[in-house]
Structures are given as structure tokens and as C-alpha cells.
Amino acid sequence: MIGKMSHKLFNNILTIRSMTSICKSSRSAMTLALSNAYINGKWVPAEDGSTFPVKNPANGKLISEVADMTANETEAAVNHAAKAFKQWKDYTAFDRSKLLKKWYTIMTNNQEELAQILTAENGKTITEARGEIMYGTSFVEWFAEEAKRVYGDVLPSGFKSKRQLHLKQPVGVCGIITPWNFPNAMILRKVGAALAAGCTVVVKPAEDTPLSALATCHYAEQAGIPAGVLNVVTCSHKHAAEVGKVLCGNPKVSKISFTGSTETGKILMKQSVDTMKRVSMELGGNAAFIVFNSADVNAAVAGAVSSKFRGSGQTCISANRLLVQDQVYDEFCEKLTKAVEKFVVGDGLEDGTTHGPLINEKAVDKVDKHVKDAVEKGGKVLIGGERLAKGPAFYSPTVIRDINQEMAVCREETFGPLAPVIKFKEEKEALLIANSTRMGLAGYFYSQDIQQIWRVAEDLEVGMVGINESVLSAMNIAFGGIKESGLGREGSKYGIDEYLNIKYACFGGLH
């Protein structure tokens, strides 16, 4: 449903034309939402007027010029969030719930607008974009309900003169740093929980995809979320480090929540040490996808296609290594190749496209590097294995067999449309390979042996396991990893606890 105020804007996004002329001729709220940062309820340009370009990865065309904020504007956003927290924390849980539900309803009614923005800046197909909007907004609805279920405890006291209580209170201002691969869902999964708990937030979206974040602010404003509660600071790669340092170093920020690479997560944690911030980290993955001899091979192939190639392989829980037992290895490789042959790669807004571009040419370079390394070390390309002439951000969906542990693709997260298939003989061998990485976000396996299912589910060193299932994410599950894949959980009844402190209160002198 495209609103009257932004109809012209979205016609331009649909045709992938530059927004520059619109920004000069129209002052609609949504136009501002796609060009300026959102601080203290206002659409704010950079102090020096600087902007950075946001381009469509499918064709390289300009979508918008966005305010390029620095440390100064970030400090201001933190100050406004700190001031707003004093009022927001005192809203009743029921009042916060009502506002979040209204925000959810408005975004749901404008799903198509949000999806068009997402596809334009990220490149994923419009079908996947619509799915992400549904997924992202579901967290706002979920946490609107969880706001009313933040229960403390009255403890059985060992003293007649005392009453002992545990109270749960919001941690305060939260710095939210999000990636480009799910520019709507990663923000709403964090912000929904934070606002439900009574926290205020300063969000730094990825420089490649700031528009989705800004669009959610437009609808938050319509829903009546008070000024200063939700702030979005946009910036280019040039200023990303200084903005991050402010969020991590400012003592008014009580918590950092980050989704992204393990390398960056470690930097942010180090920067948060001096002020002893709470941190939640959803970091890199290197998911193993295991197919045992007892598996339904057709189901395993369908699962591999869904897990490996969703978003052109650019998901944190994407299958990175496909381990297939010897008796079904050839059959799996053949059927997976035939499935990939049916893919249609192109602009995500075009009818019939099943897979869009990667986020940028740098991402393509990494996939190409992994492919060449695998081939040099004995891998056999069954399909793909090359850049596509459609544009610099396109790479052909690829399947390579005869993969071994010496190849880079086994040690590093590819984050692209490359499915490397490894043969194994025994269950113990598969588990040894699967657990050989320092990453521990997600893992998958297909088996119809119930004893094996229990063994492998318990022995995989990951935070989430898909058993004969490749789609793990939902608003009601605890999303997160172990080892170097992160700290804390998002979504579920546990997700709101990441934004709450427990205060012990002891009432004495009662007798």
C-alpha cells in the first residue's frame, strides 16, 4: 500500500532512477526519511552538509544521497536518547506495548513500500524483501506483547523481618549497530526488544543500506513513538569507525548490540570495556550442512538450496560447508546441480528473478577468490564458477564437489552463492569437520535415524540446529551463537532480557 505522500518517490525507486530531483522538488516526510538522519524526532542533515551515495547493487544507479554524520552528531543523538530515556522508562508496559503495536500495524500496512526500498538498496529479490519485512515487523509485534511480561520475583525470605524482591529495569540508552544483509529485520529485532524493555536507542545502520532504517523511523513517527526514543545516525564508511567509538565509549550508552563480522565485534567489545557496557554480539558463522546416508536426499537438496542460496548466500546462518556421506554423495551433487540450473539471476525487482546481485563488487571478489582456490586444490565445478556480465555485483550460483579441508572455503565464511560439497564416510568424521571451526552460530543436518538425530543435535557446537529443516529464524526462537559467533540471544522470551537489569530490593524492619 503506497501512501499519497510518497507515491512519486516510490515510482522512482521502482524505475531505479535517482532520487536527487525528488529531494529538491518535494519535501514529503518519506523523502526526508531517505535523505537525512533521524535524531530527536527530527530529520537532520550533517552539520557540514556532507552526504554519501546509496546505490542499487543491481545496476549501480543512485537511489539517494544520505546525510554523512560524524562523531559530533552521534554525541548529540546519544544526549537526546539519554534525555528521552528519563521519560520513556516511566511509560507503563501497557503504554509502550500500545505504541509498538501501532508501529507494527503501520509498517505492515506499508509492507510494499518497505520492500521496494529494501530491494533497491540491498539487491535481494522483491519476494525475499517482502518476506524480510514480515519477519522484521513480527519482532515489533512480539516484543509489544513481551513488554507486558517482564516479571520480577518475590523471593521466599529466610528472615521474618525481611522481604526480598528482584526487580527488572531497562538498562538505559542502547547503541545498535546493524549489517546490510537484513537491513530491516536486524534493526527491528533489536529495537523492538529495547523499546519494549523501556530503553532508548541510537542506531547506526550499515552504510550500504541506511534507507530501510530511515523508513522505519518515518513510520515510528506516525505511530507516536516519542522524540529521542528512536534515533538513526547515518554515515559513510569513512566515518563508521568514529561513530562506533562514540557509541562504545560514551558513558551515557549502557549497552551495545551488534550484528556483523567477528573481527568487528571484537573491536567493539574492546572499545566498550572502559565503560563496562553490556554487549550482545551476533557474529560470523561457518555453518555445516550435513547429509547422512539415511537422509531423504530430495528434502536435503531442497534444504540446501534454501539455506545456501537464500539472499544469494549472504545470510549469517547460510550453509557454508555441505558435508555429504559417501553413499548419497553423487546423488546429492547431481540433484543440487539440477536445482541450481533453474535459478534466474538478475535485478531483484524484475519478474521471474530468483536471485539478485551481491551487495557490491568486493563481495564478488571474495566468492571468486574462494572458487579459484578450490579449483586449484582439486575441486570440480559442477555449475557456475564465474562472474556474470549482468554487472560487477553479480556472480553465478556455484556448486563445487571434491572439496577438502585445505581449501579457503572450509576455513572462511564465503557469504556468497557458492556451495562447496565435502564427502565423508562416518558420523564422527562429519562432526569433527563441522566442529573444527571457531565459529558456532548455526548448523544443519538431515537424517532419518532417530538415535543419530539425538547424538548429532547434542554434539554440534552451535547455538542453533536445523534437523531436517533449513529455515530456523522466527520471532519466538532464541537466535544466537556460541564460541566466536557471539554473545546473548535475540528474539524469543529471552531477547528482552538482554535490555534489562536485575535489581535486588530488600525490605527490612517489618517485624
VOZA-200348 format. One record per residue (C-alpha): residue in one letter; x, y, z. Coordinates in pm, whole numbers. Example, Ala and Ser with C-alpha at 12.3 -4.5 7.8 and 13.67 -1.06 7.14 Angstrom:
# residues 2
['A' [1230 -450 780]];
['S' [1367 -106 714]];
***
This chain:
# residues 511
['M' [0 0 0]];
['I' [175 315 -122]];
['G' [85 632 66]];
['K' [-7 951 -119]];
['M' [283 1147 27]];
['S' [544 907 -105]];
['H' [385 776 -427]];
['K' [615 981 -650]];
['L' [919 871 -453]];
['F' [844 503 -490]];
['N' [770 530 -859]];
['N' [1129 648 -883]];
['I' [1257 358 -675]];
['L' [1061 115 -888]];
['T' [1220 251 -1204]];
['I' [1559 276 -1029]];
['R' [1603 643 -1106]];
['S' [1797 889 -896]];
['M' [1610 1049 -607]];
['T' [1810 1368 -636]];
['S' [1547 1557 -835]];
['I' [1274 1448 -593]];
['C' [1465 1567 -290]];
['K' [1495 1911 -449]];
['S' [1133 1944 -557]];
['S' [938 1766 -282]];
['R' [956 1797 97]];
['S' [740 1495 177]];
['A' [810 1315 505]];
['M' [925 1000 330]];
['T' [1159 1194 103]];
['L' [1325 1338 411]];
['A' [1336 991 561]];
['L' [1551 876 272]];
['S' [1800 1161 278]];
['N' [1852 1281 638]];
['A' [1936 1116 967]];
['Y' [1666 1092 1233]];
['I' [1762 1244 1568]];
['N' [1529 1351 1848]];
['G' [1223 1327 1626]];
['K' [1369 1547 1352]];
['W' [1512 1477 1007]];
['V' [1862 1617 1038]];
['P' [2132 1680 773]];
['A' [2501 1655 857]];
['E' [2645 1965 1024]];
['D' [2867 2034 725]];
['G' [2607 1928 470]];
['S' [2804 1617 367]];
['T' [2626 1324 208]];
['F' [2719 984 75]];
['P' [2559 791 -212]];
['V' [2340 485 -174]];
['K' [2332 286 -496]];
['N' [2136 -6 -632]];
['P' [2379 -302 -648]];
['A' [2192 -448 -946]];
['N' [2274 -158 -1178]];
['G' [2493 86 -986]];
['K' [2240 367 -1016]];
['L' [2199 626 -747]];
['I' [1898 585 -517]];
['S' [1966 861 -267]];
['E' [2226 1093 -119]];
['V' [2216 1041 258]];
['A' [2346 1258 542]];
['D' [2704 1163 633]];
['M' [2713 1210 1009]];
['T' [3021 1222 1231]];
['A' [3111 1185 1598]];
['N' [2958 1525 1680]];
['E' [2610 1434 1556]];
['T' [2639 1093 1724]];
['E' [2716 1257 2058]];
['A' [2409 1475 2010]];
['A' [2195 1171 1935]];
['V' [2320 997 2249]];
['N' [2239 1304 2458]];
['H' [1888 1321 2320]];
['A' [1839 948 2378]];
['A' [1962 985 2737]];
['K' [1716 1268 2799]];
['A' [1429 1076 2638]];
['F' [1510 769 2849]];
['K' [1412 953 3166]];
['Q' [1055 976 3037]];
['W' [1032 657 2828]];
['K' [1135 426 3113]];
['D' [842 556 3316]];
['Y' [585 472 3049]];
['T' [385 174 3167]];
['A' [448 -154 2992]];
['F' [95 -131 2854]];
['D' [158 215 2707]];
['R' [481 102 2540]];
['S' [301 -205 2411]];
['K' [25 3 2252]];
['L' [276 226 2072]];
['L' [476 -71 1945]];
['K' [160 -240 1818]];
['K' [61 76 1637]];
['W' [408 95 1480]];
['Y' [378 -270 1375]];
['T' [38 -210 1216]];
['I' [156 93 1018]];
['M' [463 -89 887]];
['T' [254 -393 798]];
['N' [12 -174 604]];
['N' [310 -26 418]];
['Q' [490 -352 358]];
['E' [526 -295 -15]];
['E' [695 44 29]];
['L' [944 -101 274]];
['A' [1009 -399 46]];
['Q' [1075 -177 -256]];
['I' [1327 26 -59]];
['L' [1496 -289 69]];
['T' [1533 -445 -275]];
['A' [1658 -120 -425]];
['E' [1940 -74 -175]];
['N' [2022 -439 -94]];
['G' [1955 -619 -422]];
['K' [1762 -919 -289]];
['T' [1453 -1019 -483]];
['I' [1129 -841 -411]];
['T' [982 -1171 -289]];
['E' [1259 -1210 -33]];
['A' [1229 -844 60]];
['R' [858 -882 134]];
['G' [940 -1184 346]];
['E' [1200 -986 538]];
['I' [954 -708 611]];
['M' [708 -959 751]];
['Y' [987 -1117 955]];
['G' [1122 -786 1080]];
['T' [788 -639 1180]];
['S' [695 -962 1358]];
['F' [957 -877 1621]];
['V' [786 -546 1694]];
['E' [456 -726 1744]];
['W' [622 -998 1954]];
['F' [802 -760 2186]];
['A' [495 -542 2216]];
['E' [347 -840 2398]];
['E' [666 -925 2586]];
['A' [672 -572 2728]];
['K' [381 -678 2949]];
['R' [558 -994 3063]];
['V' [871 -851 3222]];
['Y' [818 -1023 3553]];
['G' [1027 -980 3865]];
['D' [1026 -1213 4165]];
['V' [919 -1204 4528]];
['L' [1160 -1443 4698]];
['P' [1083 -1669 4993]];
['S' [1268 -1488 5269]];
['G' [1473 -1663 5533]];
['F' [1407 -1379 5776]];
['K' [1073 -1280 5930]];
['S' [1174 -915 5929]];
['K' [1271 -901 5561]];
['R' [1101 -916 5222]];
['Q' [1326 -980 4924]];
['L' [1244 -886 4566]];
['H' [1404 -896 4224]];
['L' [1303 -605 4001]];
['K' [1373 -580 3627]];
['Q' [1459 -237 3492]];
['P' [1569 -107 3149]];
['V' [1947 -75 3106]];
['G' [1925 273 2951]];
['V' [2049 407 2618]];
['C' [2146 132 2372]];
['G' [2380 162 2077]];
['I' [2255 -54 1790]];
['I' [2491 -136 1502]];
['T' [2345 -340 1217]];
['P' [2456 -506 891]];
['W' [2343 -467 532]];
['N' [2219 -820 461]];
['F' [1893 -782 657]];
['P' [1861 -402 683]];
['N' [1505 -412 813]];
['A' [1491 -725 1027]];
['M' [1822 -682 1210]];
['I' [1716 -337 1326]];
['L' [1363 -426 1431]];
['R' [1474 -743 1613]];
['K' [1695 -527 1835]];
['V' [1495 -207 1855]];
['G' [1167 -388 1923]];
['A' [1316 -557 2229]];
['A' [1493 -243 2350]];
['L' [1190 -17 2327]];
['A' [964 -280 2483]];
['A' [1202 -300 2781]];
['G' [1191 77 2826]];
['C' [1528 158 2669]];
['T' [1601 427 2411]];
['V' [1828 363 2112]];
['V' [2079 517 1876]];
['V' [2104 307 1561]];
['K' [2393 308 1316]];
['P' [2279 118 1006]];
['A' [2522 -19 750]];
['E' [2646 241 503]];
['D' [2529 27 209]];
['T' [2169 8 333]];
['P' [2063 303 551]];
['L' [1732 365 376]];
['S' [1540 79 535]];
['A' [1634 204 880]];
['L' [1523 556 800]];
['A' [1194 436 654]];
['T' [1111 256 980]];
['C' [1163 587 1161]];
['H' [913 752 930]];
['Y' [650 503 1043]];
['A' [760 516 1408]];
['E' [693 888 1392]];
['Q' [345 820 1257]];
['A' [286 570 1537]];
['G' [367 831 1800]];
['I' [697 695 1930]];
['P' [824 996 2133]];
['A' [1112 1209 2008]];
['G' [1452 1085 2118]];
['V' [1342 728 2184]];
['L' [1446 605 1836]];
['N' [1742 776 1667]];
['V' [1921 674 1347]];
['V' [2267 811 1269]];
['T' [2367 751 908]];
['C' [2727 767 793]];
['S' [2963 655 519]];
['H' [3240 400 563]];
['K' [3475 696 614]];
['H' [3303 792 940]];
['A' [3185 448 1057]];
['A' [3475 396 1299]];
['E' [3432 730 1475]];
['V' [3057 684 1509]];
['G' [3114 337 1652]];
['K' [3370 472 1900]];
['V' [3121 725 2033]];
['L' [2858 458 2089]];
['C' [3107 227 2260]];
['G' [3290 493 2459]];
['N' [3017 730 2572]];
['P' [2924 653 2935]];
['K' [2564 755 2867]];
['V' [2531 446 2646]];
['S' [2467 144 2868]];
['K' [2462 -132 2607]];
['I' [2590 -220 2260]];
['S' [2408 -464 2035]];
['F' [2590 -556 1716]];
['T' [2535 -791 1424]];
['G' [2824 -834 1183]];
['S' [3167 -985 1146]];
['T' [3356 -1143 1434]];
['E' [3651 -915 1364]];
['T' [3441 -600 1403]];
['G' [3260 -744 1702]];
['K' [3588 -792 1887]];
['I' [3685 -431 1817]];
['L' [3354 -303 1953]];
['M' [3385 -518 2265]];
['K' [3732 -379 2334]];
['Q' [3604 -25 2288]];
['S' [3320 -95 2535]];
['V' [3544 -222 2814]];
['D' [3633 114 2967]];
['T' [3270 191 3044]];
['M' [3179 -173 3125]];
['K' [2889 -182 2882]];
['R' [2652 -472 2840]];
['V' [2709 -624 2497]];
['S' [2513 -852 2266]];
['M' [2704 -986 1968]];
['E' [2563 -1185 1675]];
['L' [2877 -1251 1475]];
['G' [3012 -1458 1188]];
['G' [2920 -1812 1102]];
['N' [3062 -2109 915]];
['A' [2762 -2337 920]];
['A' [2797 -2704 836]];
['F' [2510 -2867 646]];
['I' [2537 -3245 693]];
['V' [2355 -3503 482]];
['F' [2373 -3857 619]];
['N' [2314 -4178 424]];
['S' [1976 -4221 595]];
['A' [1852 -3880 481]];
['D' [1573 -3804 239]];
['V' [1805 -3673 -33]];
['N' [1537 -3473 -212]];
['A' [1446 -3296 112]];
['A' [1815 -3235 183]];
['V' [1867 -3081 -161]];
['A' [1568 -2851 -114]];
['G' [1702 -2755 227]];
['A' [2048 -2687 90]];
['V' [1905 -2461 -181]];
['S' [1706 -2268 79]];
['S' [1987 -2239 332]];
['K' [2283 -2186 99]];
['F' [2135 -1962 -170]];
['R' [1885 -1750 19]];
['G' [1978 -1387 -37]];
['S' [2240 -1511 -284]];
['G' [2421 -1676 7]];
['Q' [2451 -1355 207]];
['T' [2299 -1465 537]];
['C' [2479 -1521 866]];
['I' [2326 -1866 911]];
['S' [2378 -1970 550]];
['A' [2520 -2318 500]];
['N' [2887 -2257 428]];
['R' [3011 -2618 409]];
['L' [2798 -2902 270]];
['L' [2908 -3238 415]];
['V' [2754 -3540 241]];
['Q' [2805 -3905 334]];
['D' [2965 -4130 74]];
['Q' [2665 -4345 -26]];
['V' [2448 -4047 -125]];
['Y' [2727 -3808 -228]];
['D' [2698 -3843 -607]];
['E' [2318 -3836 -599]];
['F' [2317 -3522 -385]];
['C' [2568 -3340 -607]];
['E' [2371 -3424 -920]];
['K' [2036 -3316 -778]];
['L' [2175 -2999 -624]];
['T' [2329 -2902 -958]];
['K' [1999 -2956 -1137]];
['A' [1821 -2741 -880]];
['V' [2071 -2457 -923]];
['E' [2032 -2475 -1302]];
['K' [1677 -2343 -1254]];
['F' [1790 -2022 -1087]];
['V' [1725 -1693 -1265]];
['V' [1982 -1430 -1168]];
['G' [1902 -1065 -1225]];
['D' [1760 -741 -1087]];
['G' [1557 -820 -778]];
['L' [1269 -604 -898]];
['E' [1230 -790 -1227]];
['D' [963 -1058 -1262]];
['G' [1098 -1411 -1256]];
['T' [1425 -1327 -1081]];
['T' [1508 -1587 -816]];
['H' [1846 -1449 -707]];
['G' [1977 -1096 -710]];
['P' [2326 -946 -704]];
['L' [2570 -946 -417]];
['I' [2593 -628 -214]];
['N' [2899 -497 -400]];
['E' [3199 -590 -613]];
['K' [3414 -660 -307]];
['A' [3176 -939 -209]];
['V' [3206 -1084 -560]];
['D' [3585 -1075 -533]];
['K' [3574 -1292 -221]];
['V' [3349 -1554 -383]];
['D' [3570 -1562 -691]];
['K' [3879 -1600 -472]];
['H' [3725 -1898 -292]];
['V' [3623 -2061 -619]];
['K' [3968 -2025 -774]];
['D' [4137 -2153 -460]];
['A' [3911 -2461 -454]];
['V' [3974 -2538 -821]];
['E' [4350 -2502 -780]];
['K' [4338 -2755 -495]];
['G' [4133 -3018 -677]];
['G' [3773 -2902 -659]];
['K' [3546 -2972 -956]];
['V' [3299 -2702 -1061]];
['L' [2962 -2860 -1143]];
['I' [2786 -2533 -1228]];
['G' [2874 -2164 -1220]];
['G' [3215 -2056 -1101]];
['E' [3232 -1726 -1286]];
['R' [3140 -1360 -1277]];
['L' [2832 -1261 -1473]];
['A' [2817 -991 -1738]];
['K' [2498 -851 -1584]];
['G' [2710 -621 -1367]];
['P' [3006 -605 -1130]];
['A' [2797 -724 -833]];
['F' [2677 -1045 -1000]];
['Y' [2830 -1391 -959]];
['S' [2690 -1716 -1092]];
['P' [2540 -1956 -836]];
['T' [2808 -2221 -799]];
['V' [2839 -2583 -688]];
['I' [3184 -2740 -642]];
['R' [3247 -3101 -542]];
['D' [3558 -3281 -413]];
['I' [3621 -3015 -153]];
['N' [3890 -3074 111]];
['Q' [3985 -2909 439]];
['E' [4285 -2731 287]];
['M' [4063 -2501 85]];
['A' [3982 -2147 198]];
['V' [3610 -2209 169]];
['C' [3631 -2452 461]];
['R' [3808 -2207 687]];
['E' [3637 -1879 592]];
['E' [3277 -1767 559]];
['T' [3214 -1708 188]];
['F' [2895 -1500 219]];
['G' [2801 -1564 -140]];
['P' [2635 -1812 -379]];
['L' [2898 -2086 -352]];
['A' [2807 -2438 -236]];
['P' [3118 -2649 -164]];
['V' [3041 -3020 -119]];
['I' [3262 -3237 102]];
['K' [3246 -3618 112]];
['F' [3271 -3802 444]];
['K' [3242 -4168 550]];
['E' [3145 -4180 917]];
['E' [2938 -3971 1159]];
['K' [3237 -3897 1381]];
['E' [3427 -3763 1081]];
['A' [3140 -3529 992]];
['L' [3120 -3395 1345]];
['L' [3496 -3346 1359]];
['I' [3483 -3139 1040]];
['A' [3171 -2948 1145]];
['N' [3317 -2855 1485]];
['S' [3665 -2774 1356]];
['T' [3588 -2402 1328]];
['R' [3592 -2132 1596]];
['M' [3250 -2025 1469]];
['G' [2937 -2167 1628]];
['L' [2626 -1989 1505]];
['A' [2411 -2245 1322]];
['G' [2433 -2599 1191]];
['Y' [2207 -2828 990]];
['F' [2177 -3199 928]];
['Y' [1945 -3440 753]];
['S' [1890 -3790 889]];
['Q' [1603 -4033 948]];
['D' [1788 -4228 1216]];
['I' [1635 -4115 1547]];
['Q' [1935 -4221 1755]];
['Q' [2168 -4035 1522]];
['I' [1943 -3729 1534]];
['W' [1977 -3701 1912]];
['R' [2353 -3762 1906]];
['V' [2431 -3510 1636]];
['A' [2190 -3243 1765]];
['E' [2366 -3253 2101]];
['D' [2721 -3279 1966]];
['L' [2716 -2998 1709]];
['E' [2892 -2699 1866]];
['V' [2647 -2429 1762]];
['G' [2377 -2211 1913]];
['M' [2107 -2324 1668]];
['V' [2047 -2656 1492]];
['G' [1820 -2734 1198]];
['I' [1720 -3103 1196]];
['N' [1569 -3198 861]];
['E' [1492 -2825 837]];
['S' [1674 -2533 679]];
['V' [1459 -2239 792]];
['L' [1544 -2158 1152]];
['S' [1452 -1795 1207]];
['A' [1132 -1678 1375]];
['M' [1040 -1412 1626]];
['N' [974 -1665 1904]];
['I' [1307 -1853 1895]];
['A' [1632 -1764 2073]];
['F' [1866 -1653 1794]];
['G' [2239 -1652 1866]];
['G' [2563 -1845 1868]];
['I' [2848 -1975 2081]];
['K' [3228 -1963 2058]];
['E' [3333 -1672 1834]];
['S' [2987 -1639 1682]];
['G' [2869 -1416 1960]];
['L' [2713 -1347 2297]];
['G' [2350 -1323 2401]];
['R' [2024 -1411 2229]];
['E' [1776 -1216 2017]];
['G' [1406 -1279 1971]];
['S' [1203 -1516 2191]];
['K' [1114 -1458 2554]];
['Y' [1486 -1431 2628]];
['G' [1554 -1145 2387]];
['I' [1407 -873 2606]];
['D' [1629 -980 2900]];
['E' [1930 -851 2705]];
['Y' [1796 -498 2765]];
['L' [1707 -536 3134]];
['N' [1900 -513 3459]];
['I' [1800 -714 3766]];
['K' [1783 -507 4083]];
['Y' [1762 -677 4421]];
['A' [1547 -491 4674]];
['C' [1548 -593 5041]];
['F' [1278 -456 5272]];
['G' [1381 -483 5635]];
['G' [1239 -399 5979]];
['L' [899 -546 5905]];
['H' [864 -719 6242]];
***
